[in-house]
Amino acid sequence: MKSKNITILWSVLLLLAGGLFLAGFYLKDGDVLGPAFLFLCALFFFGVAIRSKKGWWAIIPGGIFASLGLVSVLEPLIPHQDYPVPQHTLTWGVFTWIYLLGWAATFGYLWLLRKTQPTEWAKYPAVGLLALSILALLLGSRVQEVFPTTVMVVTGAVLLLALFTRKKLPTGQQTPKVKA
């Protein structure tokens, strides 16, 4: 039964990929082919995650590709003005907050799998990316001015939090060895 499901999954992926490249001959519009390719990549990684219990790691690239695909779909569909970009700064787009929110959702979903998978750590990037997404939404084009400082402050705060909240071993006890 499992091999039948895998065969169906790969057949659908190959049909979608073939259809995408065939459409490339008739559609010369990158507004369709780019998002289709990104969503196809996301579908592949989500397929890997579904297929294997130990494939939870594939949710990360799948979520990143899906976030990129969503932003590339919204870019031509929703009218907007591009942000002015000061010289020698990072270039941030109007939909940066959606991209970061997609990443936060990806890591949030991984954190929800913590009972069956070793993903307890995923709450930290989920919260951090959610905060950056909200910052990008609220500040708009000014996010590029505060982003480097924010990343340094948040990183320092997380390191201090980790330092002060770690479990201390009783005197004379060694750290337990972890089997790989």
N, C-alpha and C positions, 0 to 999 in steps of 0.2 A: 504494500500500500504506500509506504514511504517513497519507494523508487518511482511509483506512478505519479505521485504529487510533484516530485522533483522534475520528472520528465515534462509534466504539464507546465510547471513554472518556467523552465528553460525554453520550452516551445513558445510560450507567450512572449517572453523577453526577446527571443530571436525574431519572432514575427513583428513585434513593435520596432526593433532595431532596423529590420529590413524595410518596414514601411516608412520609417523615418528617413532612411537614406534614399529610398525610392522617391519620396516626396521632395527630397532635396533637388532632384532633377527638374521638378515642375515648379516648386516654390523657391524663388530666389530671395525670399524674405527671411532675414535673420531673426525677426520678431517672432517667428513661429518655430524655426528650427533650433534656435538656441535654447529656449525653455523646454522644448520637447526632448532635446538631448540631455539636459540637466535632470528632468524628471525621470527619464529612462535610467540614468545613472543612479538616482535615488531609489528607483524601483528595484534595481539589481541589488543594492546593498540591503534594502529592506527584505528582499527575498532571501539573502544569505542569513539575515537575523532570524527570520521565521523558520528557515530550514533547520537550523542547528540550535540546540540549547546553549551551547557555548559561543554562539555567534552574536552575543549582545553587543560586542564592540562595533559591529557593522551598522548599528543604529546611528553612531556618530557621523560617519561620512554620508549615510543616507539622509540624515537630518540637515547636514550642511548643503548637500546637493538640492534637497527640497526647498530650503530657504533661498538659495540662489535662484532656483527656478521660479519661485513665487515672486521674488523681486524683479526678475527679468520679464515676467508676465505683466506685472503692475506698471513697470516703467513706461511702456508705450500706451497703455490703456488709460491711465489716470493723468489728466493734464496737470502740469506743475511747472514751476520755474526752477531751474537749477540754482543751487546756492552759489553765491560768489565765493571764489577760492582765493584767499590771500596767498601771496607768494611765499614759497618755502614752508608750506604747511601740508598736512594730510588732506586728501580730497574726500569729502564725505558727501554722499548723495541724499536726496530727499527721503529715500526709503531705507536708510541705514538702520533705523529703529526696527523696521520689520525684519530685516536680516538678523539683527542681534536678538530679537524676540524669538525667531525661529531656532536659533542656537540655544537660547534659554529653555525653550520648550523641549528640545532634543535632550538636553541634560536633565531636565525635570522628569521626562519620561524614564530615562535611565535610573534616576533616583527612585522612582516608583517600583522598579524591578528589584529593589534591594533585598527583599525577602527571599528571592530565588537566585539572584545573581550578585556577584561581588561589586555592587555599584553604590555603596553608601557614600563614597567620595563625590558623587555627581551633584550633590546638593550645592557644593561650593561654586563650581562654574555656573550652575543654573541661577543662583542668586546674584552672582556677579554680573552675568550677562543680562539678566533682567534689569538690574540697576543701570547698566550702561544703556540698555534699550530705552528705559524711561528718561534717562539723561539726554539721549539723542532726540527723543520725541519732544521733550520740553524746551531744549536749547536750540534745536534746529541747526542752523549753520554755525552757531557759536560753539558747538560741541568739540570742534577741532581745536579750539583754544584751550579747553579745560581737560581734554581727554588724557594727555600724557601725565598731567598732575594727578588726575583722578586715579589712574591706574597705579601710580606710585603710592598714593595714600592708601588705597584699598589693599594693595599687596603688603604694605607695611603693617596695616591693621590685622590682616589675616595671619601674618607671621607672628605678631605679638600675641594674638588670640591663641594660636597653636602653641606658643611657648608657655603661656600661663594656664592653659587648660589641659595640658598633657598629663597623663597618669604618671605619678612618681612611684618608682619601685622602692620597697623597703631597703634599708641599708644592707649592703652585702649581697643582695640578690642580683643575678645577672639577667640581662634581657633574654627572653625565650627565643630559641632558634626556630626559624620558620622553614619548613620543608618546601622546596621548590617543586 
